[in-house]
Structure formats: C-alpha cells, structure tokens
Amino acid sequence: MGDDAPRASGVSPRGPLLALDTSNPIGSVAIAEAGVVVARAVLTRQAAHASGLIPAIDEVLTAAGLTRDRLVGLVVGEGPGSFTGVRVAAATAKGLSTALGRPLWAISSLAAAAMVGARATIRYALFDARAERVYGACYGVGSFRVETLVEPHGAELRDLLDDDVPGGAVFCGNAAERHRALIEGAGFEVARREDETSLADGLVEYMARCPGHAPVEDVGSWEPEYVRVSSAERLWKT
C-alpha cells in the first residue's frame, strides 16, 4: 500500500479516491482528490449499470490521469435500493478493494443524496420504492459533521410526512422531486432540481465532512444494506 493510503480506521484518504454508486436509476462514478471531484461519469441506463460500471471507472481514471494502483481508497453507496442495483457497485467496489489492497468506505446512498440535494442544514433524502412508498433518512449537516436525525427506513410517503419530520427539513432525492406537489402540499420544502448532482459526488462530500468515518473492517464479508429493503417489503406486506 502506498505512503498516502490510510492504515487505521477513522483516517480519511489523502490521495485519489474512487467513489461509485448504482443504487438509483442513474448511476455515477467519480475520482476525488483532497475532497474535490476531478473527474466523473454518469450511467443513465439502469439496465446497463452492470456492463457500464467498469468502463466508466476506466474513463474517470483516464480523465484524471491516473491508474488503478494510484488510488488510496474507494467509497461506495451501500443503498438502500433494488437488490440488483445496489449489488452492482458493491461487488465492484469489493473486488477492486481486495485486488488493490485499498480500504473501502461504505456510506448510505441516502446520505450521499442529502449531501448534494439541498443547501439546508437539515436535509431529508427520499428515494423511490414503489407507488407512494419511499426510502428515507434525515441528516443534520455541518462543516465537519453529519448527524443522522432519522435512520434510513422504508415507509409510505404520507405516513412519513405525518410523522415527526425534524423542523426546518428540506426534502431532496428522486422521490422528493417525483412527489413534489404532495410534499409541498403538506407544508414542507423540496430542494430545487438543479441543486442535485451525482450520488458519487455526494459520497465524496460526505467523506470530506466526516473525516473520522471508519472504513469497512472486513471487506471480504461485508455486504451492503439489503436488509433495509427486505424489512420495508415485509412491513408493507403485513
């Protein structure tokens, strides 16, 4: 492992970092250095995420003038999302982390959406599930800290809005845009669409704001948060 690579848990990478997320219909890949994205690629066809992810990684590495062995770490969106969608990025990140001997950070994809989806201090990220069902989580965002105010969970959107939404929360994410009228009709603010960018950017931003976030301890046995999806599905069927 190179001199710039993290050696202890809770130490953020100081060199080139690869970020990737395929939890949503639009996947994304980015290369960051010192918390700044220097190259990115977007995967617009969800059905092609599996075949397009590795070429996208090679594309951003080339754009950044890097080779894989120059990476000091990887950060991946761990979901929630569809089983297949989340698994694409997770399996790729695990494989590269193991092959390169580099640490892997796993971050909630909802947290990534909150980092790029609004400029407010309190950000409630929502992803589409089915019909008016959503995955949601709320975060308090500071310069060097991100606090989880509402843990990632599955819910009917109307039930979520009727629950205790933290004061001042601004909704963001693909489900917030889709259900803008309903959310605003309930008296809440929805982030402007142009404020949103790729979830890979959000992963980079989360790492910059949370320099003590620990990497995955055992990459070989790590799995993304499929349980969040399964638990939600079981709840909806009861």
C-alpha positions in Angstrom: 0.0 0.0 0.0 1.4 3.4 -0.9 2.5 6.0 1.6 -0.7 8.1 1.2 -3.0 5.1 1.9 -4.9 5.1 5.2 -3.7 2.5 7.7 -6.0 3.0 10.6 -9.8 3.1 11.0 -11.2 6.6 11.0 -8.5 8.0 8.8 -9.7 9.6 5.6 -7.7 9.2 2.4 -5.3 11.9 1.4 -4.8 10.8 -2.2 -7.0 9.8 -5.1 -10.3 8.3 -4.0 -12.8 6.4 -6.2 -16.5 6.8 -5.5 -19.3 4.8 -7.0 -23.0 4.3 -6.6 -25.6 2.4 -8.5 -28.5 2.4 -6.0 -30.6 4.7 -8.2 -31.7 4.6 -11.8 -28.8 7.0 -12.6 -25.5 5.5 -11.5 -22.3 7.5 -11.1 -18.6 7.3 -10.7 -16.1 9.9 -9.6 -12.4 10.5 -8.8 -11.7 12.9 -5.9 -8.5 14.4 -4.5 -8.5 16.2 -1.2 -12.3 16.2 -1.2 -12.6 17.7 -4.6 -14.1 15.8 -7.6 -11.7 15.9 -10.5 -13.5 13.5 -12.9 -16.9 12.0 -13.1 -19.1 9.7 -15.3 -22.8 9.2 -15.2 -24.6 5.9 -16.1 -28.0 6.9 -17.4 -29.4 3.4 -18.3 -30.1 1.4 -15.2 -30.2 -1.9 -17.1 -26.7 -1.2 -18.3 -25.1 -0.4 -14.9 -23.5 -3.9 -14.6 -21.9 -3.7 -18.1 -21.1 0.0 -17.9 -19.6 0.4 -14.5 -16.0 -0.8 -15.1 -15.7 1.2 -18.4 -16.9 4.2 -16.5 -14.3 3.7 -13.8 -11.6 3.4 -16.5 -13.0 6.6 -18.1 -12.7 8.7 -15.0 -9.2 7.3 -14.2 -8.1 8.3 -17.6 -9.6 11.7 -17.3 -7.9 12.2 -14.0 -4.6 10.9 -15.4 -4.4 8.0 -13.0 -4.1 4.3 -13.0 -5.9 2.0 -10.5 -2.8 1.4 -8.4 -2.7 5.2 -7.7 -6.0 5.0 -5.8 -5.7 5.2 -2.0 -9.2 4.0 -1.3 -12.8 3.5 -2.5 -16.1 4.7 -1.2 -19.4 3.0 -2.3 -23.0 3.8 -1.8 -24.5 0.9 0.3 -28.1 1.5 -0.6 -31.0 1.3 0.0 -32.2 0.5 -3.4 -33.0 -2.5 -5.5 -31.1 -5.7 -4.7 -29.6 -5.8 -8.2 -28.8 -2.1 -8.4 -27.0 -1.9 -5.0 -25.1 -5.1 -5.7 -23.5 -3.8 -8.9 -21.5 -1.1 -7.2 -21.0 -3.1 -4.0 -19.5 -6.2 -5.8 -17.3 -4.0 -8.0 -16.0 -1.9 -5.0 -15.3 -5.1 -3.0 -13.4 -6.6 -5.9 -11.2 -3.6 -6.5 -10.6 -3.0 -2.8 -9.4 -6.6 -2.4 -7.4 -6.7 -5.6 -5.6 -3.4 -4.9 -5.3 -3.8 -1.2 -7.0 -0.5 -0.6 -9.6 0.4 2.2 -13.3 0.6 1.4 -15.7 3.0 2.9 -19.4 2.3 2.8 -21.9 5.2 3.0 -25.7 5.3 2.9 -26.8 6.3 -0.6 -29.4 8.4 1.2 -26.7 10.3 3.0 -25.0 10.8 -0.4 -28.2 12.3 -1.8 -28.5 14.6 1.2 -25.0 15.9 0.6 -25.8 17.1 -2.9 -29.6 17.5 -2.9 -30.1 20.6 -0.7 -28.2 23.5 0.9 -30.2 23.5 4.1 -28.7 22.4 7.5 -31.5 19.7 7.9 -31.9 17.5 4.8 -34.4 14.7 4.4 -33.4 12.4 1.5 -36.1 10.3 -0.3 -35.7 7.5 -2.8 -38.5 5.9 -4.8 -39.6 2.4 -3.9 -43.0 1.6 -5.4 -46.1 3.7 -5.8 -46.0 6.2 -2.9 -43.6 4.1 -0.9 -40.2 5.6 -0.3 -36.9 5.0 1.4 -36.0 8.0 3.6 -33.5 9.3 6.1 -32.8 12.7 7.6 -29.5 14.3 8.3 -28.1 17.4 10.1 -25.2 18.7 8.0 -22.4 20.7 9.5 -19.0 21.7 8.1 -17.2 18.7 9.6 -20.0 16.5 10.9 -23.1 14.8 9.6 -25.6 13.6 12.2 -28.3 11.1 11.3 -31.5 12.5 12.7 -33.8 9.8 11.2 -32.3 6.5 10.4 -32.8 5.0 6.8 -36.2 3.3 6.7 -39.0 2.3 4.3 -42.4 3.9 4.6 -45.5 5.1 2.8 -44.8 8.8 1.9 -48.0 10.1 3.5 -47.1 8.2 6.8 -43.6 9.7 6.7 -44.9 13.2 6.3 -47.4 12.7 9.1 -44.6 11.5 11.4 -42.1 13.7 13.3 -40.2 15.4 10.5 -37.3 17.5 12.0 -38.0 21.2 11.9 -36.5 23.1 9.0 -36.0 19.9 6.9 -35.7 20.3 3.2 -36.6 17.2 1.1 -34.3 16.0 -1.6 -33.6 12.9 -3.7 -35.5 11.4 -6.7 -38.7 10.7 -4.7 -38.8 14.2 -3.4 -38.8 15.5 -7.0 -41.4 13.0 -8.1 -43.7 13.7 -5.2 -43.0 17.5 -5.0 -46.7 18.5 -5.1 -47.7 16.2 -2.3 -44.7 17.2 -0.1 -45.1 20.9 -0.7 -48.9 20.5 -0.1 -48.1 19.1 3.3 -46.2 22.3 4.1 -42.6 21.1 3.5 -39.8 22.5 1.2 -38.4 20.5 -1.6 -34.9 21.3 -3.0 -34.7 22.7 -6.5 -33.9 20.1 -9.1 -30.9 21.9 -10.3 -29.3 21.6 -6.8 -28.9 17.9 -7.3 -25.9 16.2 -8.9 -24.5 12.7 -8.9 -24.5 10.5 -5.8 -20.8 9.8 -6.3 -20.2 13.5 -5.7 -22.3 13.1 -2.6 -20.2 10.3 -1.3 -17.1 12.4 -1.7 -18.8 15.3 0.1 -19.8 13.0 3.0 -16.2 11.8 3.3 -15.0 15.4 3.4 -17.4 16.4 6.1 -16.8 13.2 8.2 -13.0 12.7 8.2 -13.3 10.2 11.1 -15.7 7.8 9.3 -14.1 4.3 9.6 -13.6 2.0 6.6 -15.1 -1.4 6.3 -13.2 -3.7 8.7 -13.6 -7.0 6.7 -14.1 -6.2 3.0 -14.5 -9.9 2.2 -17.5 -10.5 4.4 -19.1 -7.0 4.0 -22.5 -6.8 2.3 -24.5 -3.6 1.5 -27.7 -2.9 3.4 -30.1 -5.2 1.6 -31.8 -5.7 4.9 -33.3 -2.2 4.8 -35.1 -3.1 1.6 -36.2 -6.5 2.8 -37.5 -5.1 6.1 -39.5 -2.5 4.3 -41.0 -5.0 1.9 -42.0 -7.3 4.8 -43.6 -4.3 6.6 -45.6 -3.3 3.5 -47.0 -6.8 3.1 -48.3 -7.2 6.6 
